[in-house]
Amino acid sequence: MLQRATRRPQFFYTTAPLPCPYLAGRTERKIVTELAGGDAEALHDRLSRAGFRRSHNIAYSPVCPGCRACIPIRIVANAFTPDRTQRKVMRFNADLVTAEMPARASAEQFALFQRYQGARHGDGDMAAMGFYDYRAMVEDTPITTGVVEFRDGGGRLLGACLTDWLSDGLSAVYSFYAPEETRRSLGTYAILWLVARARSLGLPYVYLGYWVPQSPKMAYKARFRPSETLSGGVWRVLPEDGADGAAAEGHEKVSITG
């Protein structure tokens, strides 16, 4: 008699409260689960559509009591139209050479990462990361992941974006860039490149993680239109006024059990 293989149960855990990295005076809690085994890619796909993010081999989502400030957001790649400022960024960076690299940490990347952290996030936890911490961030992944590198004509590394490849899009995990190259707006350019790459691959979305309208560091994510935000288990078009979009037309109801 044939025995049907039993599916490994998926366990979810809630973290202890920690200071919120986005809004002062608030605490953060997350629900987390491990990404492992042969179905890690499929699980990560489902969880991404449900508003989760990946760090190493863990998928997480905020579950902060009494707070809904973190809103999952994704760009609709095929319908995206750059605004005047974004078109200027694309022209200014037309000289850059882009390469899709495997998820392997390099000393060159880490040096740029350190400069970026020191200039932009010197008071954050990531500023204290050593090379082995950085290597774990890049290489400890159970799914299809790569590092997109941006170099100038002389071969100097100016930016990098750790990126996950999903069945329905690209997910920007973490980007960093030369802090002195402010005129290039390299963070914006990295997102514009991901949108163009998703379109070339026939993928509908670019996932940007969490939009936090009250946080100046995170509010920029709503500038890429059209975008969709996740509310009540449904992805909805973000209105032009930047509101949450709970009253807008729903496009997709998500489930993590699919």
Secondary structure, 3 states (H helix, E strand, C coil): CCCCCCCCCCCCEECCCEECCCCCCCEECEEEEECCCCCHHHHHHHHHHCCCEEECCEEEEECCCCCCCCEEEEEEHHHCCCCHHHHHHHHHCCCCEEEEEECCCCHHHHHHHHHHHHHHCCCCHHHHCCHHHHHHHHHCCCCCEEEEEEECCCCCEEEEEEEEEECCEEEEEEEEECCCCHHHCHHHHHHHHHHHHHHHHCCCEEEEEEECCCCCCCHHHHHCCCEEEEECCEEEECCCCCCCCCCCCEEEECCCCC
